[in-house]
Amino acid sequence: MMNLEMTEDSIEYRLQMKEMELNTLFETIQAINDNAPEEHLYKIYKLTLRSIQHISKLALFVFEEEEEKWECKAHFGVENKCNSITLPPSITKITKTTERIISNLPKSGEKADFFNQFQAIIPVKHKKDILAYVLITPLEGNKLQDIDFIEALSNIIIVAVENKKLARKQSRQEIIRRQLEIAKDVQTLLFPKKLPYNEKIKVVASYQPHHTVGGDYYDFIEIDKNRFILCIADVSGKGVPAAILMSNFQASLRTLVRKKTPLREIVEELNYLIMQNAQGENFITAFFMEYDSTSHELNYVNAGHNPPFLFTDKGVFFLEEGSTILGGFNKLPSLNITTLQVDSFLLFCFTDGFTETYNEQGEEFGVQLLGDFIEKNKSLDQKELHIKLLEYLNTFKGNNAYADDITLLSCKVSA
């Protein structure tokens, strides 16, 4: 009886190879089910393909979405380190398995030397997306074999790694979602529950967040039966850090007002607080107005905020004097308290999200349109004025999206 030689073309050899491939696939799937880390999966991949006797060189490049680049995750037999090598367009345009088609490479240099080591490229696909490229070279004198197995193993490993990435991304998104919910709850608690609306004083606020959590804030605080402080502010940044900073701002403002602290000291203390808490990474623009209905004295400080309009029987004033943003300097470089004598007025405050809204022609709404609209409609009931103003802005922007949070705060005092 003739003995069959165990060659690569013999039935026994091919059966043994198929059995090994099946066992490898089962072991790989088991490792994936056991939630093995990515590094372990790449190690299995490398050791498995290294055991295939006819492969002499291999490099696996995987696309990392966060870094937006192709990275070499497994390799053996290569003459150059692949960690610093990126895939050229001539490779990333390949969508089908091909041999000896690596063109448009530099004639010399590290990249040319590296890629010229390989004879075949296998794209690893998931649906229509290419997630990785396998570059291989058979041993000298051998032909490329087991392409189906290499493609199958590569696909199993890469899809498993992509699922891990997706799970991490979803976990991060869930954490962000929870943080935004917390920040939203915090922000809701910051706004005053009730604003005065009677014959002597009417205060109306309208708030429209751009995201789940915005950076705008407003407040009305009574000092005593004759005096009150009104504030509008905008914190840089979004999410939990901004909400916490604004929460500290609000708590400190209300504490200082309850102690009947002078307006100058309130602004100085708030600046110090923000600087200490944010360390210059966040800042707050704010406008403060203190009014005494007995003396008819209006004091205000504008700390880098959009100047409000003050409508009186003597005309319209733009309240822009005061200081710079809060939290930008350990000590405010200048701080001016402006005092006006007014017995009746309409104060209209806003954040930049309103005036910096653009229409479909790329035109900004701007301060002029806002001032003109209020001047024309200031005799309306304040609540109606806010509604019509927001409708006007919505019509102005057309199909454009709002770019930021919008807050309107108005205060009418009657003699």
Buried (B, 14 or more C-beta within 10 A) or exposed (E): EEEEEEEEEEEEBBEEBEEBBEEBBEEBEEBBEEEBEBEEBBBBBBEBBBEBEBBBBBBBBBBEEEEEEBBBBBBBBBEBEBEEBEBBEEBBEBEEBBBEEBEEBEEEEEBEBBBEBBBBBBBBBEEEEBBBBBBBBBEEEEEBBBBEBBBBBBBBBBBBBBEBBEEEEEEEEEEEEEBBEBBBEBBEEBBBEEBBEEEEBBBBBBBBBBEBBBBBBBBBBEBEEEBBBBBBBBBBBBBBBBBBBBBBBBEBBBEBBEEEBEBBEBBBBBBBBBBEBBEEEBBBBBBBBBBBBEEBBBBBBBBBBBBBBBBBEEEBBEBBEBBBBBBBBEEBEEBEBBEBEBEEBBBBBBBBBBBBBBBEEEEEBBBEBBBEBBEEEBEBEBEEBBBEBBEBBEEBBEEEEBEBBBBBBBBBBEE
